[in-house]
Amino acid sequence: MDQAFLISTGAVALAEIGDKTQLLSLVLAARYRKPIPIMLGVLVATLANHAGAGAIGNWLGALVTPTVMRWALTISFIAMGIWVLIPDKLDANEANVARGRLGVFGATLVTFFLAEMGDKTQIATVALAARFHDFIGVVAGTTLGMMLANVPAILLGERFAHRLPTRTVHVIAAVLFIVLGVLGLVRGTV
């Protein structure tokens, strides 16, 4: 497997633990108790969101000079590492999903897509795509990472979330992002 896919999968799977979109998955699972349409909604929302983020990352990677890109990515990976350490909270509007005419799949798709806008995993996707210049590998990896973190939350509900050592997982994700930033600075290869 290629490096972009593997790093993208691991970084996002770790960053997503305890993230507001994972909390949203728990809320949706508890409210609707229909895991298949919720998982499909998360998958489609993530693919759409991360495809846009990956396209922006590829565009930025081609737009700026290698030196500027190296510094921007170094700073963004280190900042992402610090950001991962800040716990997320699900805002009441995001938690209050109205199924209405959209059904469980539609409510999940819309709510999850909007909750992911500007989220750390979306920003990570932009940075990873700019770093690796591999749209497919990064989007596939970040999407798989999101599913690895969210499917268990959906299937096992709230009991699963409380058993995870969330702080430890956040520290591992933070270290991964910071190491990527420092390696880029030292090697000039972010």
Rosetta blueprint (number, residue, H / E / L):
1 M L
2 D L
3 Q H
4 A H
5 F H
6 L H
7 I H
8 S H
9 T H
10 G H
11 A H
12 V H
13 A H
14 L H
15 A H
16 E H
17 I L
18 G L
19 D L
20 K H
21 T H
22 Q H
23 L H
24 L H
25 S H
26 L H
27 V H
28 L H
29 A H
30 A H
31 R H
32 Y H
33 R L
34 K L
35 P H
36 I H
37 P H
38 I H
39 M H
40 L H
41 G H
42 V H
43 L H
44 V H
45 A H
46 T H
47 L H
48 A H
49 N H
50 H H
51 A H
52 G H
53 A H
54 G H
55 A H
56 I H
57 G H
58 N H
59 W H
60 L H
61 G H
62 A H
63 L H
64 V L
65 T L
66 P H
67 T H
68 V H
69 M H
70 R H
71 W H
72 A H
73 L H
74 T H
75 I H
76 S H
77 F H
78 I H
79 A H
80 M H
81 G H
82 I H
83 W H
84 V H
85 L L
86 I L
87 P L
88 D L
89 K L
90 L L
91 D L
92 A H
93 N H
94 E H
95 A H
96 N L
97 V L
98 A L
99 R L
100 G H
101 R H
102 L H
103 G H
104 V H
105 F H
106 G H
107 A H
108 T H
109 L H
110 V H
111 T H
112 F H
113 F H
114 L H
115 A H
116 E H
117 M L
118 G L
119 D L
120 K H
121 T H
122 Q H
123 I H
124 A H
125 T H
126 V H
127 A H
128 L H
129 A H
130 A H
131 R H
132 F H
133 H L
134 D L
135 F H
136 I H
137 G H
138 V H
139 V H
140 A H
141 G H
142 T H
143 T H
144 L H
145 G H
146 M H
147 M H
148 L H
149 A H
150 N H
151 V H
152 P H
153 A H
154 I H
155 L H
156 L H
157 G H
158 E H
159 R H
160 F H
161 A H
162 H H
163 R H
164 L L
165 P L
166 T H
167 R H
168 T H
169 V H
170 H H
171 V H
172 I H
173 A H
174 A H
175 V H
176 L H
177 F H
178 I H
179 V H
180 L H
181 G H
182 V H
183 L H
184 G H
185 L H
186 V H
187 R H
188 G L
189 T L
190 V L
